[in-house]
Amino acid sequence: MFWLIAIVSTTFVILILLLPAVKISKKDKIIDSPQENEIQKLKDKINFYKIVCFLVVIPITSFGIYNMIGLPDSLTLSEQSFKANSQEEFNPEKHSKQIEQVLEQDPDNPNLLEQMTKVYMVRGDYEKAVEFANKRVNSSPNDSSALTQLADAMAMLKKGNIDSEVMQILDKAISLDNRNPVALTLSGIGHQQKGETANAISQWNMAVTNLPLNSELSTRVNELIQDAQNQLGSNPKSPPDKVIANIEIKIKPKLIERIDLDSTMFVFLKSNEKSPPLFAIKTKAPKNFPVLIEFTEQNAMLGNASMQKIDFLYAVARISRTGSPLGSIGDIEGKSEIFEPTLDTKIITINKVLGNEE
């Protein structure tokens, strides 16, 4: 059927193209001069060559198009084959085999080892996940993310139990990167499992500070903090949260327009410029100022932080559009004067745009 359509179409096209060349006037024209006779002969010869060219070129072109496109059935088959291949690419088992084949050529590739660990975690084969996570750590022993992935896989293999072995790995991961939110979250769970609720809350507070405000993990960690605080509140032996500092935050009116709906406010208590914050609070940037922030011992970034061991402090308030606790160009910020630890309200005025010289 396809060939029949091709032949009929080709014939039809040939007839249309050759009509001007073969058209003969019904009335014979009298040629008055030899020059006109020669010109007419030349035109007839050109028309003859046109006919030959059309008769040769068009069939060849049709045959070439047929070879390139093929039969309609073959098009359907190709589409079905493509769909089948696409479905096979999402097969976890085949995907893992493909990565393993590449790993044979590059067995220490940390990215491939990370992907293999994730594949086996998704499949629930935690023993294999630990195997590949160990290989990744051996390949990158000082990679905080690699150590965290190993700890996560080991905890899942142990049915969620974060024992001393897992905690040791998490401690190393945090020592390499004290802003690793996943390691901090897992470490908090480990402390909670040991009954060290205050230390768990401290780790989770630090994790939340380094997570996007509305992320799924941030929401989950905030739930863990809330549950742990309720647990402390329901325990009659546990003292209530002790307020350790009161910070009132103001802002220059001209900077209010730099606050977006998704902006995040960080408030830190620090002992010096180079050290990490001792206490931190992360919250959605307020619409109205001034606003009062209360720090309690539960806001400690380190479990053993105590105001009794601190001689001087200063407070920092930063509003970030990116949600990162690290200062970025365009963030607005203010600092307090240095003060001794006290419950007297200290004032911060947000008056500076990071990256702008005033």
KANORZI-V363144 format. One record per helix or strand. SS is the DSSP state (H for helix, E for strand). FROM is the first residue (numbers start at 1). LEN is the number of residues. Records with the same first field share a line. If there is no record, write none. Layout:
# KANORZI-V363144
SS->FROM-LEN + FROM-LEN
This chain:
# KANORZI-V363144
H->2-21 + 34-36 + 72-18 + 92-14 + 110-14 + 126-14 + 144-14 + 164-13 + 181-13 + 197-13 + 216-19 + 253-6 + 297-3 + 307-3
E->243-9 + 264-7 + 279-6 + 291-6 + 300-1 + 313-8 + 332-4 + 339-1 + 346-5 + 352-2
